[in-house]
Amino acid sequence: NKLKKEIDDAARLHGHLGPFLVIGVRMGKLARRILKHSENDNIKFQVTIKVPQSTPFTCTIDGIQSTTHCTVGNHRLEIEKSDKEILGDFEVANSNQKLRIHVKPEIIENVMAQLTKGIGNEEVAAQVAVMQEEKLFRIERI
C-alpha cells in the first residue's frame, strides 16, 4: 500500500519509525491530494511548519520533507517555533492555492500520553497511520 511505502521511505530518511513522523507523512500526503500535487509534475510546493522545537515533535518535519520534497536545503521549507501546536501551511508556488493543516491538540496529547506510559514508538505510529484524517487534522483554506 502507498501509505506504508511512504512511511517506510520517511523512516529510512529519519532513522526510525515514530508517531510524529507518521503525522508529518500524513500531513504531506493530505496537502498533496487536496492541492492536486503529484511527484511527477513540476508544481513546486512551499511549506511552513510550526512545531515545538524538541523531539518527538520535530520528527513531524521529516515526514513532511519526505512526502513533499520541500527541505531546508532547497529553501522550500521553513520551520517556525510553536509552544504546543503543530500546523503546516502548504502552498503551490506562484498560485493562490494555500492550505493550513492543524494537528488536533487532543491527538498530540493522546500520542504523548501513550509514549509516556511506555507504549512503543512503532505501536503508536501504527495507530496514527490508520486514524481517520478528520480525527487527526483540522483543515482550512487560507
C-alpha positions, 0 to 999 in steps of 0.5 A: 500500500502507498501509505506504508511505502511512504512511511517506510521511505520517511523512516529510512530518511529519519532513522526510525519509525515514530508517531510524529513522523507518521503525522508529518507523512500524513500531513504531506500526503493530505496537502498533496491530494487536496492541492492536486500535487503529484511527484511527477509534475513540476508544481513546486510546493512551499511549506511552513511548519510550526512545531515545538522545537524538541523531539518527538515533535520535530520528527513531524518535519521529516515526514513532511520533507519526505512526502513533499520534497520541500527541505531546508536545503532547497529553501522550500521549507521553513520551520517556525517555533510553536509552544504546543501546536503543530500546523503546516501551511502548504502552498503551490508556488506562484498560485493562490492555492494555500492550505493550513493543516492543524494537528488536533491538540487532543491527538498530540496529547493522546500520542504523548500520553501513550509514549509516556506510559511506555507504549512503543514508538512503532505501536503508536505510529501504527495507530496514527497511520490508520486514524481517520484524517478528520480525527487527526487534522483540522483543515482550512483554506487560507 
